[in-house]
Amino acid sequence: MVMARFRLAAALLSAALPALGAAAAHPVRVCDVLRKPEEYAGKAMLVLGRLSSRESGRFLGEERCSDQGKPVLLELHPDRQAGPLPDGSIDVDRAAVEHDIAEMKKSTALHTFPFGSGEYDRWAIVYGRVEIPTANTKPASDRYAGKIVLRSDSLVIFLNDQ
């Protein structure tokens, strides 16, 4: 179960970010974005997944989607000019997020390392514009299925479970 730090992060998110509407927002899982790219590509939205920080960069992903056996990754691409900003405060549907994290844990784990900090992998919600390569565009790397363009790191909400 997602603990108090998630609730605090969600409260800070609600207070700090502009509104998406009266109803609580249900972030979309990375696998869902990639199952229906035509529905999400080019849209600014909340995306939920495992946020990983590596020497090569940061990405949001899931290890396996039910229809794929390989990791599905969206590269985080900060862009202070072109990254979208929400236009009101965001109220996150906490119950939906807790349910989605429980489902993701069945196929996706947070990696642990024998050295340093455990902060390399964390559950997170990212607000940004989803960009998925089409048949006419080539992805920047074969490693990533697309990217999330975000305005700043303040639009990344870390969720802790313990």
Protein Blocks (a to p, Z undefined) as FASTA:
>chain_A
ZZfklmmmmmmmmmmpccfbjbdcddddfklmmmmmmlmgopacdddddddddfkbccdd
dfbdfkbcbdcdddddddfklpccdfbdcdddfklmmmmmmmmmmmpccdddfehjfklb
ccdddddddddddfkbccfbfkbgbdcddfblklpccdddZZ
